[in-house]
Amino acid sequence: MAKIGPNGPNVSSGTDSTGRPRRRPTTVAMSMTRSPSSATACQAVPPGADSSASRKSAAASRACTAGQRCWPSPGYPATPVLRAACVSSPANPPCPSSWTVRGIRTAEVAILDGESLLNDATALVLLRTATAAAAAAFSFWGAVGDFAFAVVLAVLIGAAVGLLNLAVRARITSAPVNTAISFAVPFVASIPAEHFGASGLVAAVVAGLVTGIRAPRVLPPDHRLSDAQNWSTIEFVLEAAVFLVMGLQLASIVGAVEREHTGVWSALLIALGALVVTLAVRAAYVVPLPRSLRASARRSAGMQDRVETMRSRLDDLETARAAIQEHRRGRRIPTARDIERLGSRVRQALGDIAYFRKAPLGWRDGTAVVWAGMRGAVTVAAAQTLPEGTPQRALLVFVAFAVAVLSLVLQGATIGPLLRRISPRRTDTAEQDSGERQRLLELLRAASEAVPTAGESAVTREELAAADPSAVRAWLGREKARRLAVLRAQRTALLDARDDGTFDAEVLASVLRNLDAEQIALELRGGPGT
């Protein structure tokens, strides 16, 4: 009799209606029952063959069948493949501290952080597009148009929410209240975006980017410190919660894969293949990237003299205005703001040229970036966003979880030995950092000297002891106000240098943290001028 089991038809031996022995179907026949096109990929196991070989061939057959359920074939929709690709593509950056301990340059960490933001958002937007396409006839250009509309509108909404967020929070004096408002910003950006058919995730990311770039100029240091500490805790809790929820659902998902598909082992083979394909695509894109960046750096270095000449002309307002007007005859005279904007772009170009000449990326850096792109919480969370009625949902969710686990185990366990083996090239960072810090000190000194009250004469302890207490309090108030003004001027100078790209980002961030700590300590002392 024929019985239907979790893995397909199970035909027992016996006799047919004529009394002749009923032949047990081969593995190919069973696989063709599920998918005709799988017959060419799987070998038949004749009756009486070795049982272990039979089991291996059956497992291979189930893997072929399961793979075809996720891979497009004639007459089969491509959306499951798009969903699997979108779910598997987001990469989680490794812990920056672990890279620092291993002596890896911060350029790779910056690349991975930027990739994590943009790649995650792009993958989830594509996942949404694939899910929407499953409900109607798939159109490539229609999907491209939906993607472009979702991204462009989300960027506009996110930028507007980010600026509005800073405008509101700049008027709040309580750090806890300010941090609490920051928790609502992602929802304020994503809900309107989703309502108008855009990507809520992209809107939230853009709002965060605008806030992160502008916050040092708008928010006080203690508010930003509170934001960083609380958001770091929430990030850790949410990432742990994703895996916790997945673990709670894993038993039911495994059962669904066993009942509705081809078994857990076949799904694991699919996950392993998805991880291999993901790494291969990543390598195909990243490996040639250092070469193209070096070629771009060489072309930019050839223009350095011209850019330097342009910058020297822009330093003097009248000379710059005359030079620009000479090339723009018949048009309005450029204002000081126009010249400042052009000067900022010129300084950014010079900063990029200096950076790529000082720290070019090589094949070792490309190898590190490829292998460090692990799959993690975003992959697992993306799979769980699939609607309940999605075809092959249980298989897709299980494959996503398996891809994340395999990636974290295999790549995470081997990234350290790999980095030690390839020994990414490091320049003499100590000498470079010393030169950077010397230039930063000169910048900070110039900024402090520009403060009107910075030139007041110092007062000795003896003069303070002999002075009247009210005069001492008044002097302390003026001194505190002066130091705060100096710190603000120095921070503005550092942020201008950050926007121009004239200093190493890590050294600049370290000096900014020191300024923030000094201002927080000064404000906590209280007294006059608080």
Residue, then its C-alpha position, 0 to 999 in steps of 0.5 A: m500500500a502507498k503511504i504518505g509520510p513527511n518526506g513524500p510517498n512511501v510505497s510498501s512491497g507487495t503484490d498488485s491486482t494480478g498477483r505479480p510482485r509489486r516493484r518498489p520505486t527507485t529514488v529517482a521515481m520518488s524524486m520525480t513524483r515531487s519534481p520532474s526536473s530533479a531526475t537528472a540531478c539524482q542517481a537511482v538506487p536499484p532494489g537490493a542496493d546497499s542501505s547506506a548508499s541508499r540513504k545517502s542517495a535519498a538525502a541527495s535527492r531530498a537536497c535536490t528537491a528542496g533546492q529546486r523549491c527555492w531555485p527558479s525553474p521553468g514555470y516556477p516563480a522566482t520570488p522564493v529565490l529573491r527572498a532567500a537572497c535578500v534574507s542572506s545578504p545583510a552582513n553584521p560588522p565584527c566587534p571593533s575592539s576585537w579588530t583593534v586588538r588584532g592590529i587591523r586598520t580602522a579603514e576595514v571597520a569603517i567599510l564594514d560599518g558603512e556596508s552594514l547600514l546601507n546593505d541591510a537597508t537595501a536588502l530589506v527593501l528588496l525583500r519587501t519588493a519581492t514579497a509584494a511581487a509574489a502577490a501579483a505578476f512579477s515585473f522587473w521594471g515594476a520592481v525597480g520602480d517600486f524600489a527607487f520610489a521606496v528609497v528616494l521617498a524614505v531618504l527625504i522623510g528620514a532627512a526631514v525627521g532627523l532635522l526636526n529631531l535635532a531642532v526639538r531636542a536642542r531646546i530640551t535641557s534634561a538628558p534623560v528626557n532627550t534620550a527618551i525622545s531619541f527612542a521615538v525617532p526611528f518610529v517617527a521616521s518609519i511610520p509615515a514612510e510606510h504609510f506612503g509606500a516608502s521604506g521605513l527602515v531606510a527612513a529610520v537609518v537616514a534620520g539616524l545618520v542626520t542626527g549622528i552627523r549634526a548632534p555634536r554641533v547641536l546637543p550638549p556632551d552629557h546628552r550625547l553620552s547618555d544617548a550612546q550608553n542607552w542605545s548601546t544597551i538597547e542594541f545588545v538587548l534587541e540583538a539577543a532578543v532576536f535570537l531568543v525569539m528564533g530559538l523559541q520558534l525553532a522547534s515548530i519551524v523544524g517540525a514544519v520543515e519536516r512535514e512540509h518539505t524535505g527534512v532538516w538535513s536537506a535544509l542545512l545543505i541549502a543553507l550551506g550552499a547559500l552561505v557559499v554563494t553569498l561569500a563568493v558574490r561578496a568576494a567577486y565584488v570586494v576583491p577587485l575593489p582595492r585595485s580600482l581604489r588605487a587607480s582612482a587615487r593615482r588619478s586624483a594625485g595627478m590633480q593634487d597640484r591643481v587642487e592645491t592652487m585652487r585652495s590657495r586662491l580660495d583662502d583670500l575672499e577677494t582673490a577667490r571672488a575675482a577668479i570665480q567671476e572670471h570663469r562665470r562671466g555674465r552671472r551673479i557675483p559669488t557670495a562669501r557663503d558660495i566661496e566657503r562652500l566651494g572651499s569646503r569641497v576643495r578641502q574634502a578633495l585634498g583630504d581624500i587624496a591624502y588619505f588614499r595616498k597614505a593608507p591605500l587598501g591592498w589584497r590583504d585588506g580585501t580578504a579581511v573585509v570579505w571574511a569578516g562580513m558575517r551574517g547575524a541578527v539582521t538575517v534572522a530578523a528579516a526572515q521572521t518578517l515574512p508573512e505567515g502565508t508566504p510559500q516556503r516560509a518555514l524553509l526560508v526561516f530555517v535556512a536564514f537561521a542556519v546561515a546565520v549560525l553557520s556564518l557566526v561559527l565558521q567565520g567567527a572561529t576562523i577570522g582570528p587565525l586568518l587575519r594573523r596568517i595574512s598579516p594585513r599590511r600596517t604602516d607606521t601608525a605611531e609616527q602618523d598619529s604623532g603628526e596628526r595629533q601635532r596638527l590637531l594641537e595647532l588647530l586647537r590652539a588657534a581656536s582657543e586664541a580666537v576666543p575674545t576672553a582667552g587672553e585674560s591674565a592668570v591669577t595666582r593662588e596668593e592673589l585669590a587668597a587675599a581677594d574678597p570672597s565675592a570677587v573670587r566667586a565672580w572671577l571663578g564664574r568668568e573663568k568657567a565661562r571662558r573655558l566653556a567658550v574655549l571648549r566650544a570653539q575648539r569643538t567647532a574647529l574639530l567638527d569643521a575639520r571632520d567635515d573637510g576630511t583633513f584628519d584621521a577619523e579615529v584620532l579626531a574622535s579621540v580628541l572630541r571625546n576628550l573635549d566632551a569629558e572635559q566639558i562635562a567635568l567642568e559643568l558638573r562642578g557647579g558654581p557661578g556660570t552654571 
